[in-house]
């Protein structure tokens, strides 16, 4: 009996081993194929096209850079959660593309775990459109290159995107924005974007020609909409909400005046503050602008010409002129960011 018992483990080993091997119809032994596991950690460089899976939750760990020739596609309902940290952001380099396919019932969400202001770096896109910084300028974010002469440049498509808790510190003088657009061209589509509780600007345009439709900005600590370096696109349907004191402005414009347009612009504050600030020679054309609740409607920071600020077809006679009484934008149907 003792001798027979010694062979039992060996027999079990053979039986288990055979159970892990499959045979085809010709009795040829084959290995059982393994299931590919989705890599949900977003870090490093993307050099080939990739489509994320909506049922997965992805972790942004450090910088995730979409390289020239690659496209990152993010389907409706995908959630990307960033680690808390200075270097965590998604960047689209010149020649790369991002394709965010959110819907009104299923937006794409980018946030940190708790969506606290300044937790992470947000979304950065670098294009090849014109900027007053010239060709191949260097962004303050990660040394990324932007700027060229292709004003119709296409960096992809963004539809129904919610960004929360961005604005991490880059260095002692700079912070990320929720959405940073460096020389992004007019061939890029950006529609229905909400940027909430950022520690710096909501969206900032660094030159370029890109336009945006349906933009919601709530309690971003610095400026809600910021532009510089000669941006000359159009933002149609903007709603800015300020209910926490300490922000800078609803709009900050800086640099040369390339006369960008804001159509159906509404900014509402319950905590006073400054609505619109124009630096140097900057200006803009406003159509149907409604500004309420701010202590200061317009601040000409560097005493630039108020005539560069055109409201309903006429340049401002003075910074105190009360022309910001248009019809407030009705966003009751914008349920996607809530």
C-alpha positions as CSV (number, residue, x, y, z in Angstrom):
1,X,0.0,0.0,0.0
2,X,2.7,2.4,0.9
3,X,4.4,1.9,-2.5
4,X,1.1,2.6,-4.4
5,X,0.4,5.8,-2.5
6,X,3.7,7.3,-3.7
7,X,2.5,7.3,-7.3
8,X,-0.7,9.3,-6.7
9,X,0.8,12.8,-6.9
10,X,2.5,11.9,-10.2
11,X,-0.8,10.6,-11.6
12,X,-2.6,13.8,-10.5
13,X,0.2,15.9,-12.1
14,X,-0.3,14.2,-15.5
15,X,-4.1,14.5,-15.3
16,X,-3.9,18.3,-14.5
17,X,-1.3,18.9,-17.1
18,X,-3.4,17.2,-19.8
19,X,-6.4,19.3,-18.7
20,X,-4.4,22.4,-19.7
21,X,-3.8,21.2,-23.2
22,X,-6.5,21.2,-25.9
23,X,-6.6,19.1,-29.1
24,X,-8.0,20.1,-32.5
25,X,-10.1,17.7,-34.6
26,X,-6.9,16.0,-35.9
27,X,-5.8,15.3,-32.4
28,X,-3.0,17.9,-32.7
29,X,-2.1,19.3,-29.3
30,X,-2.5,23.1,-29.1
31,X,-1.9,25.6,-26.3
32,X,-5.0,27.3,-25.0
33,X,-4.9,30.9,-26.2
34,X,-4.6,33.6,-23.4
35,X,-6.9,36.6,-23.1
36,X,-5.2,40.0,-23.8
37,X,-5.6,42.3,-20.9
38,X,-6.2,46.0,-21.6
39,X,-3.4,48.3,-20.3
40,X,-5.3,50.9,-18.4
41,X,-2.2,52.9,-17.2
42,X,-1.7,55.8,-19.5
43,X,1.9,56.9,-19.5
44,X,4.7,57.5,-21.9
45,X,4.3,57.9,-25.7
46,X,1.6,56.7,-28.1
47,X,3.2,56.1,-31.5
48,X,0.4,54.1,-33.1
49,X,-3.4,54.6,-33.3
50,X,-5.2,53.4,-30.2
51,X,-8.9,53.2,-29.2
52,X,-9.7,53.1,-25.5
53,X,-12.5,50.9,-24.2
54,X,-15.4,52.7,-22.6
55,X,-16.0,50.0,-20.0
56,X,-12.5,50.4,-18.6
57,X,-11.4,53.2,-16.2
58,X,-8.0,54.5,-17.2
59,X,-5.3,55.9,-14.9
60,X,-3.2,58.9,-16.1
61,X,0.2,58.3,-14.7
62,X,2.7,61.0,-15.6
63,X,2.6,62.5,-19.1
64,X,0.8,60.6,-21.9
65,X,1.9,62.0,-25.3
66,X,0.2,61.3,-28.6
67,X,3.0,61.5,-31.1
68,X,3.1,62.7,-34.7
69,X,1.1,60.3,-36.9
70,X,-0.8,58.7,-34.1
71,X,-4.5,59.1,-33.1
72,X,-5.9,58.5,-29.6
73,X,-9.6,57.7,-29.8
74,X,-11.7,57.9,-26.6
75,X,-15.3,56.6,-27.0
76,X,-18.4,57.9,-25.2
77,X,-18.6,57.2,-21.5
78,X,-14.9,56.6,-20.9
79,X,-13.5,57.8,-17.6
80,X,-9.8,58.8,-17.2
81,X,-8.6,59.4,-13.7
82,X,-5.3,61.1,-13.1
83,X,-2.9,60.4,-10.3
84,X,-2.3,63.5,-8.3
85,X,0.9,65.1,-9.4
86,X,2.7,67.9,-11.2
87,X,3.6,66.0,-14.4
88,X,0.3,64.2,-15.0
89,X,-1.4,65.4,-18.3
90,X,-2.5,64.2,-21.7
91,X,-0.6,65.9,-24.5
92,X,-1.2,65.8,-28.3
93,X,1.9,66.8,-30.2
94,X,2.2,68.4,-33.6
95,X,0.9,65.9,-36.2
96,X,-0.9,63.8,-33.5
97,X,-4.6,63.7,-33.1
98,X,-7.2,63.1,-30.4
99,X,-10.7,61.9,-31.2
100,X,-13.0,62.3,-28.2
101,X,-16.4,60.8,-29.1
102,X,-18.6,61.7,-26.1
103,X,-22.3,62.2,-26.4
104,X,-24.9,64.3,-24.6
105,X,-25.9,61.3,-22.5
106,X,-22.5,59.8,-22.2
107,X,-19.6,62.4,-22.1
108,X,-16.0,61.5,-21.7
109,X,-14.7,62.5,-18.3
110,X,-11.1,63.4,-17.3
111,X,-10.5,64.1,-13.6
112,X,-8.5,63.2,-10.6
113,X,-9.8,60.9,-7.9
114,X,-11.4,63.7,-5.9
115,X,-11.5,66.4,-8.6
116,X,-9.8,68.9,-6.4
117,X,-8.3,72.0,-8.0
118,X,-4.7,71.6,-9.0
119,X,-4.6,67.8,-8.8
120,X,-3.4,67.2,-12.4
121,X,-2.4,68.9,-15.6
122,X,-5.4,68.6,-17.9
123,X,-5.4,68.3,-21.7
124,X,-2.7,70.0,-23.9
125,X,-2.9,70.1,-27.7
126,X,-0.1,71.5,-29.9
127,X,-0.8,72.4,-33.5
128,X,0.9,73.9,-36.5
129,X,-1.2,77.1,-37.0
130,X,0.2,80.6,-36.7
131,X,1.2,82.3,-33.5
132,X,3.1,85.5,-32.7
133,X,5.8,83.3,-31.1
134,X,6.7,82.1,-34.6
135,X,7.4,78.6,-36.0
136,X,8.4,75.8,-33.6
137,X,7.9,77.7,-30.4
138,X,8.4,75.9,-27.1
139,X,5.4,75.5,-24.8
140,X,5.8,75.9,-21.0
141,X,4.3,72.4,-20.7
142,X,7.0,69.7,-21.1
143,X,9.0,71.6,-23.7
144,X,6.4,70.6,-26.4
145,X,6.8,72.3,-29.8
146,X,4.0,74.3,-31.4
147,X,3.4,76.9,-34.1
148,X,3.7,77.0,-37.9
149,X,1.9,78.3,-40.9
150,X,-0.9,75.8,-41.4
151,X,-3.9,77.7,-40.1
152,X,-6.2,74.9,-41.2
153,X,-4.3,72.3,-39.3
154,X,-6.3,69.5,-37.8
155,X,-5.5,68.1,-34.4
156,X,-8.6,66.0,-34.2
157,X,-12.1,66.2,-32.8
158,X,-13.4,66.8,-29.2
159,X,-17.1,66.3,-28.5
160,X,-18.7,66.2,-25.1
161,X,-15.8,66.3,-22.7
162,X,-15.7,67.2,-19.0
163,X,-12.4,68.2,-17.3
164,X,-12.3,68.5,-13.5
165,X,-9.6,69.4,-11.0
166,X,-6.9,70.4,-13.4
167,X,-4.4,73.3,-13.0
168,X,-1.4,71.6,-11.3
169,X,1.8,73.6,-10.8
170,X,4.4,73.3,-13.5
171,X,7.0,75.4,-11.8
172,X,7.2,78.4,-9.5
173,X,5.7,80.6,-12.2
174,X,3.4,78.5,-14.3
175,X,0.4,76.2,-14.0
176,X,-1.4,73.9,-16.4
177,X,-4.9,74.9,-17.6
178,X,-7.9,72.6,-18.0
179,X,-7.6,72.8,-21.8
180,X,-4.4,74.3,-23.3
181,X,-4.5,75.0,-27.1
182,X,-1.1,75.8,-28.5
183,X,-1.4,77.1,-32.2
184,X,-4.3,74.7,-32.8
185,X,-5.7,75.1,-36.3
186,X,-9.2,75.6,-37.6
187,X,-9.5,72.1,-38.9
188,X,-9.9,70.9,-35.3
189,X,-13.4,70.4,-34.0
190,X,-14.1,71.3,-30.3
191,X,-17.7,71.1,-29.2
192,X,-19.5,70.8,-25.8
193,X,-16.6,71.1,-23.3
194,X,-17.0,71.7,-19.5
195,X,-14.0,72.7,-17.4
196,X,-14.8,72.8,-13.7
197,X,-12.8,73.6,-10.5
198,X,-9.4,74.2,-12.1
199,X,-6.6,75.9,-10.2
200,X,-5.6,78.0,-13.2
201,X,-7.4,79.0,-16.4
202,X,-10.3,77.0,-17.8
203,X,-9.2,77.2,-21.5
204,X,-6.2,79.2,-22.9
205,X,-5.5,79.8,-26.5
206,X,-1.8,80.4,-27.4
207,X,-2.2,81.7,-30.9
208,X,-3.9,79.5,-33.5
209,X,-7.2,79.7,-35.4
210,X,-9.3,77.0,-33.7
211,X,-12.9,77.7,-32.7
212,X,-15.0,76.3,-29.9
213,X,-18.8,75.8,-29.6
214,X,-20.7,75.3,-26.3
215,X,-18.2,76.0,-23.5
216,X,-19.1,75.7,-19.8
217,X,-16.6,77.1,-17.2
218,X,-17.2,76.9,-13.5
219,X,-15.0,78.2,-10.7
220,X,-11.6,78.1,-12.3
221,X,-9.3,79.9,-10.0
222,X,-7.6,82.2,-12.6
223,X,-9.3,83.1,-15.9
224,X,-12.2,81.2,-17.4
225,X,-11.2,82.1,-21.0
226,X,-7.7,83.3,-21.7
227,X,-5.9,84.0,-25.0
228,X,-2.6,85.4,-26.1
229,X,-0.1,85.2,-29.1
230,X,-2.7,86.4,-31.6
231,X,-5.5,83.8,-31.4
232,X,-8.2,84.7,-33.8
233,X,-10.9,82.0,-33.7
234,X,-14.5,82.2,-32.4
235,X,-16.1,80.9,-29.2
236,X,-19.8,80.4,-29.7
237,X,-22.1,79.9,-26.6
238,X,-20.0,80.3,-23.5
239,X,-21.3,80.2,-20.0
240,X,-19.0,81.3,-17.1
241,X,-20.0,80.8,-13.5
242,X,-18.2,82.2,-10.5
243,X,-19.5,81.3,-7.1
244,X,-16.2,81.1,-5.2
245,X,-14.2,84.3,-4.5
246,X,-10.6,84.7,-5.4
247,X,-10.7,84.1,-9.2
248,X,-9.0,86.5,-11.6
249,X,-11.4,87.1,-14.5
250,X,-14.0,85.6,-16.8
251,X,-11.9,86.7,-19.8
252,X,-8.2,87.7,-20.0
253,X,-6.9,88.8,-23.3
254,X,-3.2,89.6,-23.9
255,X,-0.9,90.6,-26.7
256,X,-1.6,91.8,-30.2
257,X,-5.2,92.2,-31.3
258,X,-6.2,89.6,-33.9
259,X,-9.9,90.3,-33.2
260,X,-11.2,86.9,-32.0
261,X,-15.0,86.6,-31.7
262,X,-17.2,85.7,-28.7
263,X,-20.8,85.0,-29.7
264,X,-23.5,84.5,-27.0
265,X,-21.1,85.0,-24.1
266,X,-22.6,84.9,-20.6
267,X,-20.6,85.4,-17.4
268,X,-22.3,85.4,-14.0
269,X,-20.7,86.1,-10.6
270,X,-22.2,85.9,-7.1
271,X,-18.9,87.0,-5.5
272,X,-18.1,90.3,-7.3
273,X,-14.7,90.3,-9.1
274,X,-13.6,91.4,-12.6
275,X,-15.3,90.2,-15.7
276,X,-13.2,91.2,-18.7
277,X,-9.5,92.2,-18.6
278,X,-7.6,93.4,-21.7
279,X,-3.8,93.7,-21.7
280,X,-1.5,95.6,-24.1
281,X,-3.3,96.1,-27.5
282,X,-5.7,93.1,-27.2
283,X,-9.4,93.3,-28.0
284,X,-12.3,91.1,-29.3
285,X,-15.7,91.3,-31.0
286,X,-18.7,90.4,-28.8
287,X,-22.1,89.5,-30.1
288,X,-24.8,89.2,-27.4
289,X,-22.7,89.5,-24.3
290,X,-24.4,89.3,-20.9
291,X,-22.2,90.1,-17.9
292,X,-23.7,90.3,-14.4
293,X,-22.6,90.3,-10.7
294,X,-19.1,91.6,-11.2
295,X,-17.7,94.7,-9.5
296,X,-15.7,95.6,-12.6
297,X,-17.0,94.9,-16.1
298,X,-13.9,95.9,-18.1
299,X,-10.3,96.4,-16.9
300,X,-7.9,97.9,-19.4
301,X,-4.8,96.6,-17.6
302,X,-2.3,98.5,-19.8
303,X,-4.5,101.3,-20.9
304,X,-4.9,99.9,-24.4
305,X,-7.5,101.3,-26.8
306,X,-11.1,100.5,-25.8
307,X,-12.1,100.8,-29.4
308,X,-10.5,97.3,-30.0
309,X,-13.4,95.9,-27.9
310,X,-16.3,95.8,-30.3
311,X,-19.8,95.1,-28.9
312,X,-22.7,94.7,-31.3
313,X,-20.7,96.3,-34.1
314,X,-19.4,99.3,-32.2
315,X,-16.1,99.9,-30.3
316,X,-16.3,100.8,-26.7
317,X,-16.2,104.5,-25.9
318,X,-14.8,103.8,-22.5
319,X,-14.2,100.9,-20.1
320,X,-17.2,101.9,-18.0
321,X,-19.6,101.9,-20.9
322,X,-22.6,99.7,-19.9
323,X,-23.1,97.5,-23.0
324,X,-23.0,94.0,-21.4
325,X,-26.8,93.5,-21.1
326,X,-27.5,91.0,-23.8
327,X,-29.7,88.0,-23.4
328,X,-28.2,85.4,-21.0
329,X,-27.4,82.0,-22.6
330,X,-30.0,79.4,-21.7
331,X,-28.0,76.2,-20.7
332,X,-31.0,74.3,-19.2
333,X,-30.5,71.7,-21.9
334,X,-26.8,71.3,-21.1
335,X,-27.3,68.3,-18.8
336,X,-24.3,66.4,-20.0
337,X,-21.7,68.0,-17.7
338,X,-23.9,67.5,-14.6
